[in-house]
Amino acid sequence: MQKISIFWFRRDLRLDDNTGLYYALQQEENVLPLFIFDSNILDKLSNKKDARVEFIHDQLKILNKELEEKGSSILIKIGKPFEVYKELLKHYDIQSVYTNRDYEPYAKERDLAVEKLLTDKGADFYTFKDQLIFEPGEVLNGSGEFYKVFTPYSRVWKEKFQSQKIELLSYFHWKNLFQTSPFEAPSLEDLGFENSDIKIPSKSWEKNLITKYNQTRDFPAQKGTSRLGIHLRFGTISIRKLALETASLNDTFLNELIWREFYMTILAFCPEVVDKAFKPAYDRIPWRNNEEEFKAWCEGKTGYPIVDAGMRELNKTGYMHNRVRMIVASFLTKHLLIDWRWGEAYFAEKLLDFELASNNGGWQWAAGTGTDAQPYFRVFNPESQTEKFDKELKYIRKWLPELGTKDYPKPIVDHKFARQRAIDTYKQALD
């Protein structure tokens, strides 16, 4: 059997500044690039036109073209990673596997199982930091504990960022790639999926947009955000490159990148937040969970224009403006008293840039149940939010052409009544 090492692509679909790939090519010969469409994940996706699956499929084609120019090819498998590796071990003498770390509970479990399988066969399993500047455990307080509040975390994060020399990786030893004629790649249909009509945002960023980010990011009718979420999620851009090129342009933009790492830290140290409140007392809240009201929220038919516009944008494009995400999440959890987990699951299904840590963190923030969350008695008023951030209704009218006609529904609940009900419900549960 042929001796090989493997570089296992996951959330790092690029050749440039890819840590695990860099070290694999530096330390080993015959490095076979591998990607596994994980059926444990795919089988849970009910929408067979999921734009994220198509996006990954398209990115693999781009990667493969780049690898073919270097005389190599990416081996793409479909299945449970453990079973895929069991099969590969029958055909190759695997010396080592290199990959970049993933911090989600399922990913950690998956990697431990694969590592044990490989080490039992005498192969090495190496993991590297790649999708974060500072991974969980690198930004700690004076007592060596992880931060539960963002502001001090971000302060220490920035100090480390400025004091450490972060460099992009170059000079890859491409000659150490496994040389082969192109492997046959599975089609989207082979995966059980179809083409989506959702458009993926570009991975290039405009310097001008980043420079003005703090002035424009709260106004959904403007092009004021980077839309880079999906590219960070799947690693089609390097977080190091993005941070190094934008850190001096805008502190508010840098803070958004830090929030992402803060929530990854929370998830890594507190995996129970996946299905429980970060603040345990908040699991006592008696959610109303009215299914008809949840359906109206999902479809953008609550009678609150800013909420409905956001939900329509999400359903149509797989994206929702960040300011509007806060408004719709607050509305679901406070106005309707529907469990934040329902909203989180809906976002997980729809968002192109869905990332477990940030989605969970954002929803728990809005519901008041999470780390560093807004207090439970703060209930966003959709009308005053509209007045502040979409005064001319440009965003709202784009998504609600029937606004002002008999076809637009009346408000599902009165704001004043809903606000008081939410405050009373939370207060009773927490006393």
N, C-alpha and C positions, 0 to 999 in steps of 0.2 A: 504493500500500500504506500501511496505517495505521502511523504511528510509535508504537512502544511501548518501554518498558523492562520487564525481567523480574526478579521476585524468585523465585529457585529455592530452594524448601523442600527440606531433606534431613533432617538430624538436629536439627531445630529446629521441631517441629510445634506451634507456638503463635504467637499474635499479640503477646502482652505481652512486653516486655523482649527483643525479638528484634533483635539488632544490625544484621544485613544489611538486614532489612525496614525498620527505622527509617531508615537512611541512604538506602535506595532511595526511600522516600516523602518524605524531606527534599530530596533532590537532583533527583528526576525527576518527570515527569508520566506519566499512563497506565501505571502499574506493574501489570503482569499477574502474578498469583501462579501459580506453576507447580510441579507435583510430578511426578517421573518414577518409575514403578515400573520399576526397572532390571532388564532381563531377564538381564543378565550375572550378577546376584545371584540373582534368582528361579529361574533355570534350574538352579542348583546345589542348591536345596532339595528334597530327595527326599520329605519329609513334606508332603503337600498339605493337611494340616490344621494347618500351622504357625501357632501362636497369634500370633506376632510380625507376620506378614503381615496377619492379621485385625485386630490392634491398630492397625497403621498405617492400614488401610482405615477403621476406626472413627474414628480421630483426624482423618482427612481430612474425614469427614462433619461432625464438630464444627467444624473450621476453616471449612468451606464455609458452614455455617449462619451463623457469625459474619461472614464476608465478605459474604454475601447481605444481611445487615442493613445493610451499608455500600454496597450497590448493586453489589457486585462478585462474583466467583466464582473458584474455583481451577481451573485447567486441569490435568487429570490425564492423563498419557500413559503408555503401556506400551511399553518398547523399550530399545534401547541409547542412552544419553544423546547420544552423538555424532550418531547417526542422527535422533533426535528433533529436535535443534537444526537439522540440515540441512533437515529438513522444515519447521520453523517459519520458517526464513529465506525460504522460498518464499511464505509467507502474510503475514508481518509485516516491516516495516522496523524491525529491532531496533537500538535505539540503544546499549543497555547491559544487562548482566546483573549482578545483585547476588546474592551468596550467602555463606553462612558456611563457614569453613574446616573441612576434614576432614583428619586427619593419617595416615590409614591408607594403605599403599602403593598399593592399587588406586585409592582415591579421588584421590590426588595425580596419578596417571597419567591418570585420567578427566578431571580438571579441566584438566590441561595440554592435552589433545587438544581439549576444548571451547573453551578460551580461544584456542587457535591458530585454530580454525575461525572464531570470532567476530571476532577482531582482523583476520584476513585479509579479512573483509567490512566492516571499518571500525567494528565495535561494540566497546565497552569491556567488560572483565570485571573486576569488583571483588569481593574476598573480605575477610571480617571475622572477627575472633576472637569466638566466641560460646559454644562448648560447654565452655570452660575459663576459669578465673579467670586463670591464667598459662599461656600456651602454650609449646611447646618453644622454648627459646632465651631465655626471659625470666627463668628462675631458673638462674643460672650461678655457678660458684665464682670465687675471686679471680683465677684464670688465664683466665677467660672460657670455661671448658669446662663441659659438662653434668655434673651429679652422677650417679654410678653407685651411690651409697649413699643410702638413704632419709632417715636421721636428719639429716644436714647439709642435705639438700635441703628437708626439711620446716621446719627452723629458718629458713632464708632465705625460704622461701615465706611463713611466718607474719609475718616482719618486713616483707616487701613488702605483705602483705595489710593489716597494721595501719597502715603509713605511707601507703599510697595510698588516695585517697578513691574507693571503688567505688560508683557510683550506678546505680540502675535507670533504664532508658530509658522515658520517657513522652512525652506530647504528640506522638503520631504524626500525620502529615498525611494522614489517611484520604481526604481529598478528592482526593489524587493517585493513588488506586487506579484501575485500568482499570474503567470502568463497563460492565457487560454483564449480560444476562440469564443465569441459571445455566447453566454448561456441563454437559453430560451426564457423569456420573461412571461409570467402569467398575464392574461388580459384582465381588465376590470370585471368582465363577465365571469372569468374563472374564479374570481373572488366572491362572486354572488352579488355584485353591485353594478349600477348603471351610471351613465353620465349624469351630472347635475347641471342645472342651468345657473348655478350661483357663481359669480365672478370672484376670483381671488385677488385681494389687494396686492399691489406691487411690493417687492422687498427692498426697493431703493427708498432712501429717505431724503427729504429736501431740507437743506441747511436752514433756509428761511423759515420753514414751518417749525423746526425745532427751536430756533431762536425766539420765535414769538409764542411758543407753546403755552406759557403761563397766561398769556392774554387771550388766547383763542380757544383753549381746550374745553371750556365749559359751554360753548355755544353750538348746539347740534346742527344748526343750519350752515355753519361755516366748515370749511375744510381745515380743521384746527388740530387734528390728532394724527398720529403717524400710521395707524392701521397695521402695525408690524406684529401684532399679537400672534398670528398664526405662524409667522416665520420664526419667532422666538420659541413657540411651542414645539415646532418640529425641527428646529435647528438649521433652517436653510440660511440663516445668518448667524454670525458669531456674536455672542453677547459681549465678548471682550472688545471686538472691533466696534460694535455699536456704542458701548460705554466710553471707550477711549476717544471716539470721534465726536461724541455729543456732550460729554461731561462739562466741558467749559462753555458750552453754548447756552444751556438752560438748566438751572437747578431743579425746577419743577419737573422737567422731563426725567432728569436723573432720579428724582424721588420715586417716580413711577417704576423705574427699573429696580429700585431698592425695595419697594412694596412687594414686588414679585418674589424677591429673595427672602423677605421677612415672612411671607405666607408659606413659602417652602420650608422654612425653619420650623414654623409652628406645626405644620403637617408632619415633619420628620420626628419632632419630639413628642407630639401629641396626636398619634394616628387615630385616636378615638374621635377626633373632631369630624371625621368622615360621616358619622351618623349620630353624633351627640353634640350638645352645646359645649363650647369651650368653657363657659361658666356653668357648671352643673346645675345650679339652682334654676336656670332658665329652661331646663327640661321639664319643669313643673307647669309651664304655661299651658292652659287648656285651649289649644287651637280650635277654631270653629270648623275649619276644613270643609266649607260648603263647595261641593263639586261643581255646581252650576256656576257659581261665582268664579271658581278657578278656571273653568272653561271660557268664561267671558274675558277674563284676564289674558289667558293664552291667545285668544283670537283678536285681542285689541278691541273689545266691545264693552268697556266698563263705563263709558260716558264721560271719562276724564281724558280730554284730548292728548295731553302730553304722555300719559300712560299708554293710551291706545296707539299713538304714533310710534312709540318705542317698540311695542310688541309687533306691530306690522312690519317695521324695519327689520326686526330680528327674524321674523318668519320668512320674509322675502329674500333677505341678503345674507343671513348668518352672522350679522354684525348688529350691535347696538351701541350708540354713543355712550361714553362712560358716565356722563352726568345723568343721562336718562336711565341708565342701568340702576343707579342709586334711587331714582324716583320710583321706578316700577317695582323695585324690591321692597322699598319702604311701604308702598301702597299695598302690595300683596300681604306683607306680614303685619302691618299696623291697621290699615283701613279695613282689610278683609279678615284679619286674624287667621291667615292660612299659613301653615307650617313652612318655615324657610326651606326645609328639605324638598318640598314640592317644587318650589320655584327654582332651587338649585338644580334639581334633576331636569327640569324643562330647559334651562340654560345649557346644561351639559349636552343635551340632545341637539340643540340648535346652533350653539356658538361655534364659529370657525376657530376662534382662538381659545376654545375651552381648555382650561388647565385646572386640574383638580384643586390644587392649593389655593390659587387666586379666586376661583369660583366659590369655593367653600368659605374662604376668608371674607370675600365681598358680601356674600349672603348673610353670614353670621354678623358682620359689621352692621348691615342694614337692619337686621332683626334685633340688634342689641345683645345678642347671645355670645358674641365672639370676643376675641382679644382686641383691646383698644377700640371697642365698638362705640358707636354713638349711644348716649343714654336712652333707655326705653321710652322716656317721656318726650323725646324729640321725634316728632312725627312730621315728615315733609308735607307741606301744603302744595298739592299739584298746581294750584292756580298761582300762588306766589312764585313757585319755581318757573312757571311759564312766563310770568311777568318779568322775571330776572333774566332768563336765558333764551327765550324765544318770543320776545315781546311782539314782533311783527307776524308771528305764526307761520314763518316760512317753512320751518321744519314740519310743524304739525300739518299744514295744508298739503305738503308733499305726500304725506302718508295717509291723510284722511280727506280725500276729495269730497266726501259726502257731508263734511262738517257744515253745520248750519241748515241742513235740510232735515226733512222728517225721517230720513233713513238713518240718521245718527242717533244712537240710543241715549236715553236720559241717564244721569248718573246712577250707578248701581247702589250707592250709599251716600248719605249726606256727610260732608267732610267733618263738620263740627261734632256731629254725633259719633262718627267713627273714631275720631281722635280721642274723645273722652272715653269711649268704650275700650280702646286699646290701652290707654293709661291705667284705667281701673282694673282691667284684666291682668296686666303685668304686675301692678302693685299688689293685688290680692295674692297672686301666685308666689311673689317674692318675699312677702311679709312673713 
